Amino acid sequence: MAGVLASRRCTQGQDLRHVSTLINSLIVFALTAATIYFLLTVPNQKTRMRRGVPPAPPTEVDLLTEIRDLLSAQQAGRSTP
């Protein structure tokens, strides 16, 4: 029984290998996601620009954000004489 427990214990070097495997997996995932993005999304956007497809109209959230920013800028202008 003691031999089984001793064989399951991780040493500090093994823990480091697990962490480095995690970091390596995250890096590979980020690179794969970036590659897919640049291979699919960017050419699609350039094609739309060449065809003259108008960009999507601003959403309600975009409009509300713009109004909020304009109001805060207007209030900041009034508060300082």
C-alpha positions in Angstrom: 0.0 0.0 0.0 2.8 2.4 0.8 4.3 1.8 -2.6 1.1 2.8 -4.4 0.9 6.1 -2.4 4.5 6.8 -3.0 4.2 6.4 -6.7 1.2 8.8 -6.9 3.0 11.7 -5.2 4.1 14.5 -7.5 7.5 16.0 -7.1 8.1 19.7 -7.6 9.5 19.0 -11.1 6.4 17.2 -12.1 4.2 20.0 -10.9 6.3 22.4 -13.0 5.8 20.2 -16.1 2.0 20.4 -15.5 2.1 24.2 -15.3 4.3 24.4 -18.4 1.9 22.1 -20.3 -1.0 24.4 -19.4 0.9 27.5 -20.5 1.9 25.8 -23.7 -1.7 24.8 -24.4 -2.9 28.4 -23.8 -0.2 29.8 -26.2 -1.2 27.2 -28.9 -4.9 28.1 -28.4 -4.2 31.8 -28.8 -2.1 31.4 -31.9 -4.7 29.1 -33.5 -7.5 31.6 -32.7 -5.5 34.5 -34.1 -4.7 32.5 -37.3 -8.3 31.6 -37.8 -9.3 35.2 -37.3 -6.8 36.6 -39.7 -7.5 33.9 -42.3 -11.3 34.2 -42.2 -12.4 37.5 -40.8 -10.0 40.0 -42.2 -10.3 39.0 -45.9 -14.1 39.0 -45.5 -14.0 42.6 -44.2 -11.8 43.7 -47.1 -14.1 42.0 -49.6 -17.1 43.9 -48.1 -15.2 47.2 -48.4 -14.3 46.5 -52.1 -17.9 45.7 -52.9 -19.2 48.8 -51.3 -21.4 47.1 -48.7 -22.2 49.8 -46.1 -21.1 49.0 -42.6 -23.8 47.9 -40.2 -25.8 50.8 -38.6 -24.9 51.6 -35.0 -26.7 49.6 -32.4 -28.8 51.0 -29.6 -25.9 50.4 -27.2 -23.5 52.4 -29.4 -26.0 55.3 -29.7 -26.6 55.4 -26.0 -22.8 55.3 -25.3 -22.3 58.2 -27.6 -25.1 60.2 -26.0 -23.6 59.4 -22.5 -20.2 60.6 -23.6 -21.5 63.8 -25.1 -23.5 64.6 -22.0 -20.6 64.0 -19.7 -18.4 66.2 -21.9 -21.0 68.9 -21.8 -21.3 68.7 -18.0 -17.5 68.8 -17.7 -17.5 72.0 -19.8 -20.1 73.7 -17.5 -18.5 72.7 -14.2 -15.2 74.4 -15.0 -15.7 78.2 -15.6 
